[in-house]
Amino acid sequence: MDRLRASQPTETFRVPQDVTYNWEYDNTRAQLVRLYEHAKRDQWDGNKRLDWSIDVDPQSELVSDLAIGIYGTPHWDRLTPREIEKLRHETITWQLSQFLHGEQGAMLACA
């Protein structure tokens, strides 16, 4: 796999069929944007269905600490409360990123 340069928004994997991830989330493909808008209208639209006025503490335990790999180990025991907050935030950020890019991969596979 070629190394991704900072100026490259895409990444290509050489497999039996080429797979290219595009890391630019722009709206240049009008048909895809239209499909997305139809899906939101006909299925579920987070902009309309979620109450965005609710304050959320991003440092809180959004998921159980049991989901963090080092929980219950001596490494966990050495963390300060501030470090635990940061680790919680980093863990959920990583999990959501994995979900997002997994969904992107699934859309590519189905395209």
TIVO-2410 file (N, C-alpha, C; in nm, 3 decimals):
# residues 111
REC num residu      c1      c2      c3 atome chaine
REC   1      M   0.085  -0.118   0.000     N      A
REC   1      M   0.000   0.000   0.000    CA      A
REC   1      M   0.089   0.123   0.000     C      A
REC   2      D   0.058   0.218  -0.086     N      A
REC   2      D   0.135   0.342  -0.091    CA      A
REC   2      D   0.106   0.426   0.032     C      A
REC   3      R   0.209   0.495   0.079     N      A
REC   3      R   0.191   0.586   0.192    CA      A
REC   3      R   0.105   0.704   0.150     C      A
REC   4      L   0.018   0.746   0.237     N      A
REC   4      L  -0.071   0.858   0.210    CA      A
REC   4      L   0.001   0.988   0.243     C      A
REC   5      R   0.013   1.076   0.144     N      A
REC   5      R   0.072   1.208   0.170    CA      A
REC   5      R  -0.035   1.299   0.227     C      A
REC   6      A   0.008   1.399   0.303     N      A
REC   6      A  -0.088   1.488   0.369    CA      A
REC   6      A  -0.184   1.553   0.270     C      A
REC   7      S  -0.139   1.577   0.147     N      A
REC   7      S  -0.224   1.645   0.049    CA      A
REC   7      S  -0.321   1.550  -0.021     C      A
REC   8      Q  -0.311   1.419   0.004     N      A
REC   8      Q  -0.398   1.322  -0.062    CA      A
REC   8      Q  -0.522   1.294   0.022     C      A
REC   9      P  -0.641   1.321  -0.033     N      A
REC   9      P  -0.763   1.292   0.042    CA      A
REC   9      P  -0.813   1.149   0.022     C      A
REC  10      T  -0.745   1.072  -0.064     N      A
REC  10      T  -0.792   0.937  -0.089    CA      A
REC  10      T  -0.683   0.836  -0.057     C      A
REC  11      E  -0.725   0.713  -0.037     N      A
REC  11      E  -0.634   0.604  -0.006    CA      A
REC  11      E  -0.680   0.483  -0.087     C      A
REC  12      T  -0.588   0.420  -0.159     N      A
REC  12      T  -0.622   0.306  -0.244    CA      A
REC  12      T  -0.557   0.181  -0.190     C      A
REC  13      F  -0.633   0.073  -0.185     N      A
REC  13      F  -0.584  -0.057  -0.142    CA      A
REC  13      F  -0.583  -0.149  -0.263     C      A
REC  14      R  -0.470  -0.215  -0.289     N      A
REC  14      R  -0.461  -0.309  -0.401    CA      A
REC  14      R  -0.507  -0.447  -0.354     C      A
REC  15      V  -0.622  -0.486  -0.399     N      A
REC  15      V  -0.681  -0.616  -0.368    CA      A
REC  15      V  -0.733  -0.672  -0.501     C      A
REC  16      P  -0.794  -0.791  -0.504     N      A
REC  16      P  -0.842  -0.841  -0.633    CA      A
REC  16      P  -0.922  -0.737  -0.713     C      A
REC  17      Q  -0.994  -0.653  -0.644     N      A
REC  17      Q  -1.056  -0.538  -0.709    CA      A
REC  17      Q  -1.011  -0.416  -0.630     C      A
REC  18      D  -0.977  -0.308  -0.701     N      A
REC  18      D  -0.927  -0.189  -0.632    CA      A
REC  18      D  -1.035  -0.129  -0.543     C      A
REC  19      V  -0.995  -0.084  -0.425     N      A
REC  19      V  -1.083  -0.017  -0.330    CA      A
REC  19      V  -1.018   0.116  -0.298     C      A
REC  20      T  -1.091   0.224  -0.311     N      A
REC  20      T  -1.039   0.356  -0.281    CA      A
REC  20      T  -1.129   0.422  -0.178     C      A
REC  21      Y  -1.070   0.466  -0.068     N      A
REC  21      Y  -1.143   0.545   0.031    CA      A
REC  21      Y  -1.119   0.692   0.000     C      A
REC  22      N  -1.223   0.770   0.004     N      A
REC  22      N  -1.211   0.914  -0.013    CA      A
REC  22      N  -1.236   0.978   0.123     C      A
REC  23      W  -1.134   1.044   0.176     N      A
REC  23      W  -1.144   1.102   0.310    CA      A
REC  23      W  -1.198   1.244   0.306     C      A
REC  24      E  -1.231   1.296   0.190     N      A
REC  24      E  -1.293   1.428   0.178    CA      A
REC  24      E  -1.444   1.410   0.184     C      A
REC  25      Y  -1.506   1.468   0.283     N      A
REC  25      Y  -1.650   1.454   0.296    CA      A
REC  25      Y  -1.717   1.579   0.239     C      A
REC  26      D  -1.707   1.591   0.108     N      A
REC  26      D  -1.769   1.706   0.043    CA      A
REC  26      D  -1.899   1.663  -0.024     C      A
REC  27      N  -1.968   1.760  -0.077     N      A
REC  27      N  -2.097   1.732  -0.140    CA      A
REC  27      N  -2.090   1.752  -0.291     C      A
REC  28      T  -1.983   1.704  -0.353     N      A
REC  28      T  -1.967   1.726  -0.496    CA      A
REC  28      T  -2.047   1.629  -0.581     C      A
REC  29      R  -2.087   1.518  -0.526     N      A
REC  29      R  -2.163   1.421  -0.605    CA      A
REC  29      R  -2.312   1.441  -0.578     C      A
REC  30      A  -2.375   1.515  -0.666     N      A
REC  30      A  -2.514   1.556  -0.646    CA      A
REC  30      A  -2.609   1.437  -0.632     C      A
REC  31      Q  -2.588   1.332  -0.710     N      A
REC  31      Q  -2.678   1.217  -0.701    CA      A
REC  31      Q  -2.668   1.149  -0.566     C      A
REC  32      L  -2.547   1.139  -0.513     N      A
REC  32      L  -2.528   1.077  -0.382    CA      A
REC  32      L  -2.591   1.162  -0.272     C      A
REC  33      V  -2.577   1.293  -0.285     N      A
REC  33      V  -2.638   1.384  -0.187    CA      A
REC  33      V  -2.790   1.370  -0.193     C      A
REC  34      R  -2.846   1.362  -0.313     N      A
REC  34      R  -2.990   1.346  -0.328    CA      A
REC  34      R  -3.037   1.214  -0.267     C      A
REC  35      L  -2.961   1.106  -0.290     N      A
REC  35      L  -2.994   0.976  -0.231    CA      A
REC  35      L  -2.991   0.984  -0.079     C      A
REC  36      Y  -2.890   1.052  -0.025     N      A
REC  36      Y  -2.878   1.069   0.120    CA      A
REC  36      Y  -2.999   1.145   0.176     C      A
REC  37      E  -3.038   1.252   0.108     N      A
REC  37      E  -3.152   1.331   0.154    CA      A
REC  37      E  -3.281   1.249   0.149     C      A
REC  38      H  -3.298   1.169   0.046     N      A
REC  38      H  -3.416   1.082   0.038    CA      A
REC  38      H  -3.416   0.981   0.152     C      A
REC  39      A  -3.299   0.924   0.181     N      A
REC  39      A  -3.289   0.826   0.289    CA      A
REC  39      A  -3.324   0.890   0.423     C      A
REC  40      K  -3.276   1.013   0.446     N      A
REC  40      K  -3.309   1.082   0.571    CA      A
REC  40      K  -3.459   1.109   0.579     C      A
REC  41      R  -3.516   1.152   0.470     N      A
REC  41      R  -3.658   1.184   0.470    CA      A
REC  41      R  -3.742   1.058   0.494     C      A
REC  42      D  -3.705   0.950   0.429     N      A
REC  42      D  -3.787   0.829   0.433    CA      A
REC  42      D  -3.754   0.736   0.550     C      A
REC  43      Q  -3.640   0.758   0.617     N      A
REC  43      Q  -3.602   0.666   0.724    CA      A
REC  43      Q  -3.586   0.739   0.856     C      A
REC  44      W  -3.474   0.804   0.876     N      A
REC  44      W  -3.444   0.862   1.006    CA      A
REC  44      W  -3.351   0.980   0.987     C      A
REC  45      D  -3.385   1.096   1.038     N      A
REC  45      D  -3.305   1.217   1.023    CA      A
REC  45      D  -3.267   1.267   1.162     C      A
REC  46      G  -3.140   1.253   1.196     N      A
REC  46      G  -3.091   1.295   1.327    CA      A
REC  46      G  -3.106   1.444   1.352     C      A
REC  47      N  -3.107   1.524   1.245     N      A
REC  47      N  -3.125   1.668   1.264    CA      A
REC  47      N  -3.265   1.702   1.313     C      A
REC  48      K  -3.361   1.616   1.280     N      A
REC  48      K  -3.500   1.641   1.320    CA      A
REC  48      K  -3.543   1.558   1.440     C      A
REC  49      R  -3.488   1.438   1.455     N      A
REC  49      R  -3.537   1.344   1.557    CA      A
REC  49      R  -3.464   1.355   1.690     C      A
REC  50      L  -3.348   1.420   1.692     N      A
REC  50      L  -3.272   1.432   1.817    CA      A
REC  50      L  -3.293   1.569   1.878     C      A
REC  51      D  -3.299   1.575   2.009     N      A
REC  51      D  -3.311   1.701   2.081    CA      A
REC  51      D  -3.170   1.756   2.103     C      A
REC  52      W  -3.128   1.846   2.014     N      A
REC  52      W  -2.992   1.899   2.019    CA      A
REC  52      W  -2.974   2.004   2.129     C      A
REC  53      S  -3.080   2.039   2.200     N      A
REC  53      S  -3.068   2.137   2.309    CA      A
REC  53      S  -3.014   2.074   2.437     C      A
REC  54      I  -3.009   1.941   2.444     N      A
REC  54      I  -2.961   1.872   2.563    CA      A
REC  54      I  -2.809   1.884   2.572     C      A
REC  55      D  -2.761   1.934   2.685     N      A
REC  55      D  -2.617   1.942   2.707    CA      A
REC  55      D  -2.561   1.803   2.733     C      A
REC  56      V  -2.449   1.773   2.669     N      A
REC  56      V  -2.382   1.645   2.686    CA      A
REC  56      V  -2.239   1.672   2.729     C      A
REC  57      D  -2.195   1.608   2.835     N      A
REC  57      D  -2.057   1.622   2.882    CA      A
REC  57      D  -1.972   1.520   2.806     C      A
REC  58      P  -1.887   1.567   2.713     N      A
REC  58      P  -1.807   1.472   2.635    CA      A
REC  58      P  -1.705   1.395   2.717     C      A
REC  59      Q  -1.678   1.438   2.839     N      A
REC  59      Q  -1.582   1.369   2.924    CA      A
REC  59      Q  -1.649   1.265   3.014     C      A
REC  60      S  -1.782   1.258   3.010     N      A
REC  60      S  -1.851   1.163   3.097    CA      A
REC  60      S  -1.835   1.021   3.044     C      A
REC  61      E  -1.877   0.925   3.124     N      A
REC  61      E  -1.870   0.785   3.084    CA      A
REC  61      E  -1.987   0.757   2.989     C      A
REC  62      L  -1.965   0.781   2.858     N      A
REC  62      L  -2.070   0.760   2.759    CA      A
REC  62      L  -2.097   0.612   2.738     C      A
REC  63      V  -1.994   0.532   2.748     N      A
REC  63      V  -2.008   0.386   2.747    CA      A
REC  63      V  -1.936   0.335   2.870     C      A
REC  64      S  -1.964   0.215   2.908     N      A
REC  64      S  -1.903   0.158   3.028    CA      A
REC  64      S  -1.751   0.155   3.018     C      A
REC  65      D  -1.686   0.186   3.129     N      A
REC  65      D  -1.540   0.177   3.133    CA      A
REC  65      D  -1.493   0.035   3.105     C      A
REC  66      L  -1.581  -0.064   3.123     N      A
REC  66      L  -1.545  -0.203   3.093    CA      A
REC  66      L  -1.505  -0.220   2.946     C      A
REC  67      A  -1.551  -0.128   2.860     N      A
REC  67      A  -1.519  -0.136   2.717    CA      A
REC  67      A  -1.378  -0.087   2.687     C      A
REC  68      I  -1.313  -0.026   2.784     N      A
REC  68      I  -1.176   0.023   2.765    CA      A
REC  68      I  -1.080  -0.089   2.799     C      A
REC  69      G  -0.992  -0.120   2.706     N      A
REC  69      G  -0.906  -0.238   2.717    CA      A
REC  69      G  -0.824  -0.248   2.843     C      A
REC  70      I  -0.782  -0.134   2.898     N      A
REC  70      I  -0.695  -0.141   3.017    CA      A
REC  70      I  -0.773  -0.130   3.148     C      A
REC  71      Y  -0.906  -0.123   3.139     N      A
REC  71      Y  -0.986  -0.112   3.261    CA      A
REC  71      Y  -0.960  -0.232   3.352     C      A
REC  72      G  -0.943  -0.206   3.481     N      A
REC  72      G  -0.922  -0.312   3.578    CA      A
REC  72      G  -0.779  -0.363   3.586     C      A
REC  73      T  -0.688  -0.299   3.513     N      A
REC  73      T  -0.548  -0.340   3.516    CA      A
REC  73      T  -0.468  -0.241   3.599     C      A
REC  74      P  -0.344  -0.275   3.634     N      A
REC  74      P  -0.259  -0.179   3.705    CA      A
REC  74      P  -0.239  -0.049   3.627     C      A
REC  75      H  -0.242  -0.057   3.494     N      A
REC  75      H  -0.228   0.066   3.413    CA      A
REC  75      H  -0.345   0.160   3.440     C      A
REC  76      W  -0.466   0.104   3.447     N      A
REC  76      W  -0.585   0.183   3.475    CA      A
REC  76      W  -0.575   0.246   3.614     C      A
REC  77      D  -0.529   0.168   3.710     N      A
REC  77      D  -0.520   0.215   3.848    CA      A
REC  77      D  -0.425   0.332   3.863     C      A
REC  78      R  -0.328   0.345   3.774     N      A
REC  78      R  -0.232   0.455   3.782    CA      A
REC  78      R  -0.282   0.585   3.718     C      A
REC  79      L  -0.392   0.579   3.647     N      A
REC  79      L  -0.444   0.698   3.580    CA      A
REC  79      L  -0.507   0.796   3.679     C      A
REC  80      T  -0.486   0.924   3.652     N      A
REC  80      T  -0.553   1.028   3.731    CA      A
REC  80      T  -0.697   1.041   3.679     C      A
REC  81      P  -0.785   1.103   3.757     N      A
REC  81      P  -0.922   1.125   3.707    CA      A
REC  81      P  -0.924   1.200   3.573     C      A
REC  82      R  -0.836   1.298   3.559     N      A
REC  82      R  -0.829   1.373   3.432    CA      A
REC  82      R  -0.785   1.282   3.318     C      A
REC  83      E  -0.690   1.193   3.342     N      A
REC  83      E  -0.644   1.101   3.238    CA      A
REC  83      E  -0.755   1.002   3.201     C      A
REC  84      I  -0.835   0.961   3.299     N      A
REC  84      I  -0.947   0.870   3.271    CA      A
REC  84      I  -1.050   0.941   3.182     C      A
REC  85      E  -1.079   1.068   3.212     N      A
REC  85      E  -1.172   1.145   3.129    CA      A
REC  85      E  -1.121   1.153   2.985     C      A
REC  86      K  -0.991   1.182   2.970     N      A
REC  86      K  -0.932   1.193   2.836    CA      A
REC  86      K  -0.937   1.058   2.765     C      A
REC  87      L  -0.906   0.950   2.836     N      A
REC  87      L  -0.910   0.817   2.777    CA      A
REC  87      L  -1.052   0.780   2.734     C      A
REC  88      R  -1.150   0.813   2.816     N      A
REC  88      R  -1.290   0.789   2.778    CA      A
REC  88      R  -1.323   0.861   2.647     C      A
REC  89      H  -1.285   0.987   2.642     N      A
REC  89      H  -1.313   1.068   2.523    CA      A
REC  89      H  -1.243   1.010   2.400     C      A
REC  90      E  -1.116   0.976   2.414     N      A
REC  90      E  -1.040   0.919   2.302    CA      A
REC  90      E  -1.097   0.785   2.259     C      A
REC  91      T  -1.142   0.704   2.354     N      A
REC  91      T  -1.196   0.572   2.321    CA      A
REC  91      T  -1.326   0.584   2.243     C      A
REC  92      I  -1.419   0.668   2.289     N      A
REC  92      I  -1.545   0.681   2.218    CA      A
REC  92      I  -1.523   0.747   2.082     C      A
REC  93      T  -1.428   0.841   2.074     N      A
REC  93      T  -1.395   0.902   1.945    CA      A
REC  93      T  -1.345   0.797   1.848     C      A
REC  94      W  -1.257   0.709   1.894     N      A
REC  94      W  -1.204   0.602   1.810    CA      A
REC  94      W  -1.316   0.507   1.767     C      A
REC  95      Q  -1.403   0.470   1.861     N      A
REC  95      Q  -1.512   0.378   1.828    CA      A
REC  95      Q  -1.606   0.437   1.723     C      A
REC  96      L  -1.640   0.565   1.739     N      A
REC  96      L  -1.728   0.629   1.642    CA      A
REC  96      L  -1.661   0.642   1.505     C      A
REC  97      S  -1.530   0.670   1.506     N      A
REC  97      S  -1.455   0.677   1.381    CA      A
REC  97      S  -1.455   0.543   1.309     C      A
REC  98      Q  -1.435   0.435   1.386     N      A
REC  98      Q  -1.437   0.301   1.326    CA      A
REC  98      Q  -1.574   0.271   1.266     C      A
REC  99      F  -1.678   0.310   1.336     N      A
REC  99      F  -1.813   0.288   1.287    CA      A
REC  99      F  -1.836   0.366   1.158     C      A
REC 100      L  -1.797   0.494   1.158     N      A
REC 100      L  -1.816   0.579   1.040    CA      A
REC 100      L  -1.746   0.519   0.919     C      A
REC 101      H  -1.620   0.481   0.935     N      A
REC 101      H  -1.545   0.433   0.820    CA      A
REC 101      H  -1.584   0.291   0.782     C      A
REC 102      G  -1.634   0.215   0.875     N      A
REC 102      G  -1.691   0.084   0.841    CA      A
REC 102      G  -1.815   0.100   0.756     C      A
REC 103      E  -1.899   0.197   0.793     N      A
REC 103      E  -2.018   0.225   0.714    CA      A
REC 103      E  -1.980   0.275   0.575     C      A
REC 104      Q  -1.876   0.359   0.569     N      A
REC 104      Q  -1.831   0.408   0.439    CA      A
REC 104      Q  -1.783   0.290   0.354     C      A
REC 105      G  -1.710   0.197   0.414     N      A
REC 105      G  -1.665   0.079   0.342    CA      A
REC 105      G  -1.781  -0.007   0.295     C      A
REC 106      A  -1.883  -0.020   0.378     N      A
REC 106      A  -2.001  -0.098   0.340    CA      A
REC 106      A  -2.073  -0.033   0.222     C      A
REC 107      M  -2.082   0.100   0.223     N      A
REC 107      M  -2.146   0.169   0.111    CA      A
REC 107      M  -2.066   0.147  -0.017     C      A
REC 108      L  -1.932   0.151  -0.006     N      A
REC 108      L  -1.849   0.128  -0.124    CA      A
REC 108      L  -1.868  -0.014  -0.176     C      A
REC 109      A  -1.876  -0.109  -0.085     N      A
REC 109      A  -1.892  -0.248  -0.126    CA      A
REC 109      A  -2.025  -0.271  -0.196     C      A
REC 110      C  -2.126  -0.195  -0.157     N      A
REC 110      C  -2.259  -0.213  -0.215    CA      A
REC 110      C  -2.280  -0.130  -0.342     C      A
REC 111      A  -2.189  -0.035  -0.365     N      A
REC 111      A  -2.206   0.056  -0.480    CA      A
REC 111      A  -2.185  -0.014  -0.612     C      A
***
